[in-house]
Amino acid sequence: MTLQPVEPGDMSIVADAAHAVNPWVALAYLAAGVLFILALRGLSSPATSQRGNRFGMAGMLIAVGTTLATHFPVRTESPVPGITHLIIDGLTAAEILGAIALGGAVGWFIARRIAMTAMPQLVAAFHSLVGLAAVLVAVAAFMNPEAFGILGMDGNILTVSRIEMALGAAIGAITFSGSVIAFAKLNGNMSGKPILLPGRHLLNLGTLAAIVVLTALFAISADAGPGENGLFWIIVALSFAIGFLLIIPIGGADMPVVVSMLNSYSGWAAAAMGFTLHNTAMIITGALVGSSGAILSYIMCRAMNRSFISVIAGGFGADEAIAGGEAREQRPYKSGSAEDAAYMLEQAEKVIIVPGYGMAVAQAQHALREMGDKLKAKGVEVKYAIHPVAGRMPGHMNVLLAEANVPYDEVFELEDINSEFSQADVAFVIGANDVVNPAAKTDKSSPIYGMPVFDVGNAKQVFFIKRSMGGVGYAGVDNDVFYLDQTMMLLADAKKMVEDIVKALD
């Protein structure tokens, strides 16, 4: 691309360059899009996730490099005589590269230090940054539309650009504020129980309707000048507010759906800003993330037998009668020790392990893998059963087991292994509750009725690790599995109990 001398602050050439048709740029963005598709495909399985990550990294490198190399490069003389700066949309190359280096360093530091058990809140935090970036780009375009090439012949922002800008800012603001609440709930900074505001449904619907109406008015209104149309700022403010209002009533049991939903929102925000920036790579990437997140949200809802609207309207445990976290009745149950469990485990031929969020909280995945290895060394067949909504984000249990180096071929989804519990000698439940609760099949009044669950009660013996008999899971429903004749409750911290079982196996 030919470099042209321009006066500092003259962004007209920048806008012309942004709209220039360059077949090599289109080809590079197409290659990046293909790599992003391959990344999503790779991330669909733990066995190919590393390769998928590499595809995604390569695609992003091509997309960013292409944008920096060919989108806005012009040269201009600096105030210091004899020095020429490379200007990219008003910023010097040193400033751009410095920002990239700073962001990369922060990301590397976080990735090195973050615990796998904190991955859900990290994902929520990343979503918030994507949403905030979309809002900032929309604000920049609103304040300086000439630099973005979105001014019409009448000197006002183009109508289609107003719509793109308002949608990008609104979705980005909702993503940011909603992700902040999700992070706080997942990180324990605020209660994971639903926080129910009076008249919340009417308030939410009214706010969403106001955003839609104001977006339409913003699209057809006349500007007093760049950045002076107050409707835009009202849209942004209401969007930040509705993000908080939508996520606050959602309980911890629905967090997998919330995380995938916010992932989808961040993609659509990026796609909307791609139109504003005339950047094909952003449109492609945003559409891929948005659509895949929406599909994943649907899968999560189906796995819980819940509609997407019911999740947004309020989470599990919204009924005050069951939100207290205490079992409704005290019934007789059997309790045992690590030595009892170890003896029966090593006598078994087939053991199916069902991990849940309690395993993640206790960080027991490494001890669990060690227990599995010792059982396999004694000739026991060991398998791991993963429910789609176990944990606090999609694939949470898969990530933890992968961190502990559990072989991928020993990990099975619900539909692939549920029929095998009737042939299992032991079902070993560690930190799971709602996903093994038979009330989902037998009690039509239960909030989890219709949700597919593991049939652990069909196993000859059930070991159930939980801290105490007081808690009943996020759904607030007592679990009949606790009281089965073949169930032995192992009441202790999950990691400590599994470590004691490992010692007893020696």
DATAHU-V749175 format. One record per residue. N is the residue number from 0. SS is DSSP state (@ for helix, = for strand, . for the rest). PHI is phi in radians with two decimals (none if undefined). D_CENTER is the distance of its C-alpha to the mean C-alpha in Angstrom with 1 decimal. Layout:
# DATAHU-V749175
n={N;N}
ss={SS;SS}
phi={PHI;PHI}
d_center={D_CENTER;D_CENTER}
This chain:
# DATAHU-V749175
n={0;1;2;3;4;5;6;7;8;9;10;11;12;13;14;15;16;17;18;19;20;21;22;23;24;25;26;27;28;29;30;31;32;33;34;35;36;37;38;39;40;41;42;43;44;45;46;47;48;49;50;51;52;53;54;55;56;57;58;59;60;61;62;63;64;65;66;67;68;69;70;71;72;73;74;75;76;77;78;79;80;81;82;83;84;85;86;87;88;89;90;91;92;93;94;95;96;97;98;99;100;101;102;103;104;105;106;107;108;109;110;111;112;113;114;115;116;117;118;119;120;121;122;123;124;125;126;127;128;129;130;131;132;133;134;135;136;137;138;139;140;141;142;143;144;145;146;147;148;149;150;151;152;153;154;155;156;157;158;159;160;161;162;163;164;165;166;167;168;169;170;171;172;173;174;175;176;177;178;179;180;181;182;183;184;185;186;187;188;189;190;191;192;193;194;195;196;197;198;199;200;201;202;203;204;205;206;207;208;209;210;211;212;213;214;215;216;217;218;219;220;221;222;223;224;225;226;227;228;229;230;231;232;233;234;235;236;237;238;239;240;241;242;243;244;245;246;247;248;249;250;251;252;253;254;255;256;257;258;259;260;261;262;263;264;265;266;267;268;269;270;271;272;273;274;275;276;277;278;279;280;281;282;283;284;285;286;287;288;289;290;291;292;293;294;295;296;297;298;299;300;301;302;303;304;305;306;307;308;309;310;311;312;313;314;315;316;317;318;319;320;321;322;323;324;325;326;327;328;329;330;331;332;333;334;335;336;337;338;339;340;341;342;343;344;345;346;347;348;349;350;351;352;353;354;355;356;357;358;359;360;361;362;363;364;365;366;367;368;369;370;371;372;373;374;375;376;377;378;379;380;381;382;383;384;385;386;387;388;389;390;391;392;393;394;395;396;397;398;399;400;401;402;403;404;405;406;407;408;409;410;411;412;413;414;415;416;417;418;419;420;421;422;423;424;425;426;427;428;429;430;431;432;433;434;435;436;437;438;439;440;441;442;443;444;445;446;447;448;449;450;451;452;453;454;455;456;457;458;459;460;461;462;463;464;465;466;467;468;469;470;471;472;473;474;475;476;477;478;479;480;481;482;483;484;485;486;487;488;489;490;491;492;493;494;495;496;497;498;499;500;501;502;503;504;505}
ss={.;.;.;.;=;.;.;.;.;.;.;@;@;@;@;@;@;@;@;.;.;.;@;@;@;@;@;@;@;@;@;@;@;@;@;@;@;@;@;@;@;@;.;.;.;@;@;@;@;@;@;@;@;@;@;@;@;@;@;@;@;@;@;@;@;@;@;@;@;@;.;.;=;=;=;=;=;.;.;.;.;.;.;=;=;=;=;=;.;.;=;=;@;@;@;@;@;@;@;@;@;@;@;@;@;@;@;@;@;@;@;@;@;.;.;@;@;@;@;@;@;@;@;@;@;@;@;@;@;@;@;@;@;@;@;@;@;@;@;@;@;@;@;.;@;@;@;@;.;.;=;.;.;.;.;.;=;.;@;@;@;@;@;@;@;@;@;@;@;@;@;@;@;@;@;@;@;@;@;@;@;@;@;@;@;@;@;.;.;.;.;.;.;.;.;.;.;.;.;@;@;@;@;@;@;@;@;@;@;@;@;@;@;@;@;@;@;@;@;@;.;.;.;.;.;.;.;.;.;@;@;@;@;@;@;@;@;@;@;@;@;@;@;@;@;@;@;@;.;.;.;@;@;@;@;@;@;@;@;@;@;@;@;@;@;@;@;@;@;@;@;@;@;@;@;@;@;.;.;@;@;@;@;@;@;@;@;@;@;@;@;@;@;@;@;@;@;@;@;@;@;@;@;.;.;.;.;@;@;@;@;@;@;.;.;.;.;.;.;.;.;.;.;.;.;.;.;.;.;.;.;.;.;.;=;.;.;@;@;@;@;@;@;@;@;@;@;.;.;=;=;=;=;=;=;.;@;@;@;@;@;@;.;.;@;@;@;@;@;@;@;@;@;@;@;@;@;.;.;.;=;=;=;=;=;=;.;.;.;.;.;.;.;.;.;@;@;@;@;@;@;@;@;.;.;.;.;@;@;@;=;=;=;@;@;@;@;@;@;@;@;@;@;.;.;=;=;=;=;=;.;.;.;@;@;@;.;.;@;@;@;@;.;.;.;.;.;.;.;.;.;.;.;.;.;@;@;@;.;.;=;=;=;=;=;=;.;.;.;.;.;.;.;.;.;.;.;.;.;@;@;@;@;.;.;.;=;=;=;=;=;.;.;@;@;@;@;@;@;@;@;@;@;@;@;.}
phi={none;-1.29;-1.56;-2.09;-1.31;-2.34;-1.28;-0.97;1.55;-1.48;-1.75;-1.16;-1.17;-1.03;-1.14;-1.08;-1.13;-1.11;-1.63;-1.14;-1.56;-2.28;-1.08;-1.22;-1.14;-1.06;-1.16;-1.15;-1.15;-1.11;-1.08;-1.10;-1.07;-1.09;-1.14;-1.15;-1.11;-1.12;-1.13;-1.08;-1.12;-1.15;-1.30;-1.33;-2.46;-1.02;-1.17;-2.00;-1.15;-1.12;-1.13;-1.08;-1.07;-1.16;-1.06;-1.10;-1.12;-1.13;-1.08;-1.18;-1.08;-1.13;-1.11;-1.19;-1.07;-1.12;-1.08;-1.20;-1.37;-2.26;-1.45;-2.33;-1.49;-2.42;-1.93;-2.55;-1.28;-1.47;-1.06;-1.51;-0.98;1.47;-2.02;-1.98;-1.85;-1.49;-1.82;-2.12;0.90;1.54;-1.97;-1.32;-1.03;-1.10;-1.17;-1.11;-1.14;-1.12;-1.13;-1.10;-1.12;-1.13;-1.08;-1.10;-1.16;-1.10;-1.07;-1.09;-1.11;-1.12;-1.10;-1.29;-1.76;-1.21;-1.44;-1.06;-1.21;-1.70;-1.07;-1.03;-1.22;-1.15;-1.07;-1.08;-1.12;-1.10;-1.07;-1.09;-1.19;-1.08;-1.09;-1.14;-1.07;-1.10;-1.11;-1.14;-1.13;-1.08;-1.10;-1.08;-1.15;-1.18;-1.35;-2.40;-1.13;-1.10;-1.14;-1.66;1.16;-2.06;-1.59;-1.50;-1.13;-1.49;1.48;-1.78;-1.14;-1.02;-1.05;-1.10;-1.22;-1.08;-1.12;-1.05;-1.11;-1.15;-1.14;-1.08;-1.16;-1.14;-1.14;-1.10;-1.16;-1.07;-1.07;-1.12;-1.18;-1.12;-1.20;-1.10;-1.15;-1.05;-1.05;-1.09;-1.18;-1.21;-1.51;1.44;-1.29;-2.50;-1.07;-1.38;-1.33;-1.05;-1.85;-1.70;-1.53;-1.11;1.15;-1.12;-1.14;-1.14;-1.10;-1.14;-1.11;-1.13;-1.18;-1.10;-1.10;-1.11;-1.10;-1.11;-1.12;-1.15;-1.10;-1.12;-1.14;-1.11;-1.18;-1.84;-1.43;-1.66;-1.40;-1.46;2.77;-0.96;1.40;-1.86;-1.49;-1.17;-1.05;-1.05;-1.19;-1.16;-1.04;-1.10;-1.10;-1.13;-1.19;-1.04;-1.15;-1.18;-1.06;-1.11;-1.14;-1.29;-1.61;-0.97;-1.35;-1.57;-1.47;-1.09;-1.16;-1.65;-1.06;-1.00;-1.19;-1.08;-1.10;-1.19;-1.13;-1.14;-1.06;-1.12;-1.01;-1.08;-1.16;-1.17;-1.11;-1.12;-1.11;-1.08;-1.23;-1.08;-1.17;-1.11;-1.52;0.98;-1.99;-1.08;-1.08;-1.15;-1.11;-1.11;-1.09;-1.07;-1.13;-1.13;-1.15;-1.10;-1.22;-1.16;-1.14;-1.15;-1.11;-1.12;-1.06;-1.11;-1.10;-1.08;-1.11;-1.13;-1.16;-1.80;0.95;-2.27;-1.49;-1.04;-1.11;-1.18;-1.17;-1.13;-1.21;2.88;-1.55;-0.96;1.47;-1.19;-1.27;-1.04;-1.20;-2.11;-1.53;-1.34;1.45;-2.00;-1.11;-1.33;-2.60;-1.78;-2.18;-1.18;-2.53;-1.77;-2.10;-2.54;-1.98;-1.09;-1.14;-1.07;-1.14;-1.06;-1.06;-1.29;-1.14;-1.32;-1.52;-1.37;-1.73;-2.45;-2.19;-1.97;-1.73;-2.03;-1.50;-2.50;-1.08;-1.04;-1.12;-1.14;-1.08;-1.40;0.94;-1.69;-1.12;-1.23;-1.11;-1.16;-1.12;-1.11;-1.07;-1.06;-1.10;-1.16;-1.15;-1.13;-1.15;-1.63;1.56;-1.55;-1.40;-2.11;-2.31;-2.04;-1.91;-1.99;-1.49;-1.00;-1.97;-1.23;1.70;-2.10;-2.76;-1.02;1.35;-1.03;-1.18;-1.06;-1.11;-1.15;-1.18;-1.13;-1.07;-1.48;1.12;-1.26;-1.00;-1.06;-1.32;-1.76;-1.82;-2.29;-1.40;-0.95;-1.18;-1.56;-2.18;-1.04;-1.25;-1.50;-1.11;-1.20;-1.75;-1.50;-1.35;-2.41;-1.84;-1.86;-1.70;-2.19;1.37;-1.73;-2.59;-1.06;-1.34;-2.15;-1.51;-1.16;-1.05;-1.11;-1.90;-1.99;-1.95;-1.18;-1.50;-1.30;-1.16;-1.82;-1.04;1.62;-1.29;-1.08;-2.31;-1.32;-1.54;-1.16;-1.15;-1.40;-1.28;-1.14;-2.43;-2.12;-1.83;-2.19;-1.62;-2.69;-1.16;-2.75;-1.47;-1.24;-1.32;-2.26;1.48;-1.16;-1.29;1.28;-2.06;-1.13;-2.04;-1.14;-1.07;-0.99;-1.90;-1.18;-1.07;-1.60;-1.68;-2.05;-1.43;-1.93;-1.56;-3.07;-1.06;-1.04;-1.14;-1.10;-1.11;-1.15;-1.08;-1.18;-1.13;-1.08;-1.11;-1.19;-1.20;-1.25}
d_center={39.1;42.1;41.7;43.6;45.0;43.8;44.5;41.9;39.8;40.7;37.4;39.2;39.2;35.5;34.8;37.3;35.7;32.3;33.8;36.0;35.7;35.3;35.0;33.8;30.8;29.9;30.3;28.1;25.3;25.8;25.6;22.3;20.9;22.3;20.7;17.2;18.0;19.2;16.1;13.9;16.8;17.0;13.4;14.2;16.3;16.5;20.0;19.2;15.9;18.0;19.9;16.9;15.7;19.3;19.5;16.6;18.3;21.6;20.4;19.1;22.4;24.4;22.8;23.1;26.5;27.8;26.9;28.6;31.5;32.5;30.9;32.7;35.2;38.5;41.0;42.7;45.2;44.1;46.3;47.6;50.4;50.0;46.2;44.0;40.2;37.6;35.9;32.5;31.9;34.0;32.5;34.3;33.0;33.1;30.8;28.2;28.4;28.4;25.1;23.5;25.0;23.9;20.2;20.5;22.2;19.7;16.8;19.2;20.1;16.7;15.8;19.3;19.1;15.7;16.0;13.9;13.9;12.1;9.2;6.7;8.4;8.6;5.1;5.7;9.1;8.6;7.2;10.3;12.5;11.9;12.8;15.7;16.9;17.3;19.2;21.4;22.3;23.3;25.4;27.0;27.9;29.2;31.3;32.6;32.6;35.4;33.5;30.9;33.6;32.7;36.1;38.5;42.2;42.7;40.8;37.9;34.3;34.0;32.9;30.3;28.9;28.9;26.7;24.3;24.3;23.9;21.0;19.2;19.9;19.1;15.7;14.9;16.3;14.4;11.1;12.5;14.1;11.6;9.0;12.1;12.9;9.6;10.2;13.8;13.4;11.4;13.8;16.8;18.0;18.4;18.9;16.3;18.9;18.9;20.9;23.1;24.8;28.1;28.1;24.3;24.3;27.2;25.7;22.4;24.3;26.9;24.5;22.7;26.2;27.4;24.7;25.7;29.4;29.2;27.4;30.4;32.9;31.4;31.7;35.4;36.5;38.7;37.7;40.0;38.6;35.4;33.1;35.5;34.1;32.9;30.9;28.1;27.7;27.8;25.0;22.8;23.8;23.2;19.7;18.7;20.4;18.8;15.2;16.5;18.5;15.9;13.5;16.4;17.9;14.9;15.4;13.6;14.2;12.0;8.9;7.4;8.3;7.3;3.5;4.6;7.3;6.3;5.2;8.6;10.3;9.8;11.4;14.2;14.9;15.5;17.6;19.7;20.4;21.4;24.1;25.3;25.5;27.0;24.6;24.1;21.6;19.2;19.9;19.3;16.1;14.7;16.0;14.5;10.9;11.6;13.5;11.4;8.4;11.2;12.8;9.9;9.9;13.6;13.7;11.8;14.3;17.1;16.5;17.0;19.7;18.4;18.3;15.5;18.1;18.8;15.3;15.4;19.0;18.4;16.9;18.7;21.6;22.4;26.0;27.8;29.9;27.2;24.9;27.2;25.8;29.3;30.7;33.1;35.9;37.1;38.3;39.8;37.6;38.4;37.1;37.6;37.4;35.8;39.2;39.4;36.0;36.9;40.2;38.8;35.9;38.3;40.6;38.0;37.7;34.1;31.2;27.8;25.2;22.4;19.8;17.6;15.9;19.4;19.6;16.6;18.1;21.5;20.2;22.6;21.1;23.9;26.6;25.5;25.7;29.1;30.2;29.3;31.2;34.3;34.3;34.2;37.0;39.0;38.6;35.8;33.3;29.8;26.7;23.1;21.6;17.8;16.7;13.7;12.4;13.8;12.0;9.1;6.1;7.3;9.9;10.1;13.9;14.3;13.0;15.4;18.2;17.9;18.3;21.3;22.7;23.0;24.3;22.1;25.0;25.0;21.5;21.6;19.5;20.9;23.1;24.5;25.7;26.3;29.9;30.7;30.7;34.2;35.4;33.6;35.8;33.0;29.6;28.0;25.3;23.6;21.4;20.5;22.0;20.9;20.0;23.7;25.4;28.1;28.2;25.6;28.5;31.5;30.9;30.5;30.2;27.2;23.9;22.4;25.3;24.5;21.3;21.9;22.6;24.2;28.0;28.6;31.7;33.4;33.5;36.9;35.5;32.3;31.2;28.7;27.5;26.5;27.6;29.9;31.0;30.1;26.4;25.3;21.5;19.1;20.8;24.1;26.0;28.6;28.4;31.7;30.8;31.8;35.3;36.0;39.2;37.4;34.6;35.0;32.9;32.1;31.5;30.2;27.3;25.5;26.0;29.6;30.5;29.2;31.0;34.1;33.9;33.7;36.8;38.6;38.0;39.9}
